[in-house]
Amino acid sequence: MIDHIAIIGVGAVGGLVGGRLAKAGYNVTLIDSWAEHIEAIKKDGLRITTPESDERVRVRCMHLNDVQSLMRIPVDAAMIATKSYDTGWATMMVKDYLSANGVVVSLQNCINEERIAGIVGWGRTIGCIAHTISARLEGPGHVVRTRMAGAAARHVFSVGEVHGRVTERARQLARIFGAVDGSIVTTNLWGERWAKLSLNSMHNGLAAVTGLNHHGVAENELARRFSIKLGGEAIRIGLALGFEIGEIRKVGAKTWLGASMGDAPSLGEIEKIILAEVKKMTDAGRPSTAQDVQKGRRTEIEFINGYVAAKGAEVGIAAPAQRAITELVREVEFGKLAPGMENLGLLVARAPL
């Protein structure tokens, strides 16, 4: 049975999930390296703002310096919600505090299960994909969700075993995530992971280099068309790798590929879907990579577009748009470029539509 849940990394997703679980009565511990954030939660509770509500939740939390106290309350499910580049140390840190049947759950944007399994073993590794959750860390002790809840209308969380079978622990985790939003058990973890990665590759980097939010990327025709090109490259590579890629934004892979190659009916359908999707979000919605650029933080671009491009090279498929966006985000990260609409022109010059 899963009793004690630890969230490692109390950013936007980790904070939203941990706060909602605590409100639902689960035994949760939030763990983060940002002292001011943790102290704010200890003092006033975790504030969670969504399109539907604004509330404060009392939840146990601790700084990294206090993690050794977990020896008294072993962890049954450690949910890694850090940036992908922090996966290794976060998993290593919690490894010694897992209960006898404790598991580590990747609650992250990118594909990190193999890194986690390299530390705790495949038998203790589970994936959880947060589809279109759209949240940000507003400040110390304050998480904001910018997309309306899916609930019964659509599942937001997909919990999956790495071997694809449906297990009782996966079912229990799905029920737990159900306290946050719609949740299911998937038998296609890897295909859904790649579908989410493809979606992230479409807008995260674009928003970062242009300074646009989700609405801006969707509503600017050139940015929208470039995002579709990115999606087509990612899907083509995923299929070549052997992934069973389901629907992305309720549209099948074949339609995305057609749109990316200029097929008019497919392009029209995709553009209609993209414009409809952003209506479910507040104007403040901004992808995580763009949030990182705003805050002067390291981005996950090498684990998103860079990863897609690298996997394309493995199967002999060129990914000029994925490489171009990776390069430009790195130039912005290192201060060689400022975010701005002029960077769209640079992208199209490096990877013509």
Secondary structure, DSSP 8 states (H G I E B T S, - for coil): ---EEEEE--SHHHHHHHHHHHHTT-EEEEEES-HHHHHHHHHH-EEEE-SS-EEEE--EEEEGGGGGGGGGS-EEEEEE-S-GGGHHHHHHHHHTTEEEEEEEEE-SSS--HHHHHHHH-GGGEEEEEETT--EEEEETTEEEE-B---TTSS--EEEEETT----HHHHHHHHHHTTTS-EEE-S-HHHHHHHHHHHHHHHHHHHHHH---HHHHHHSHHHHHHHHHHHHHHHHHHHHTT-----BTTB-HHHHHHHHTT-HHHHHHHHHHHHHHGGGB-TT---HHHHHHHHT----GGGTHHHHHHHHHHTT---HHHHHHHHHHHHHHTTSS--STHHHHHHHHHS--
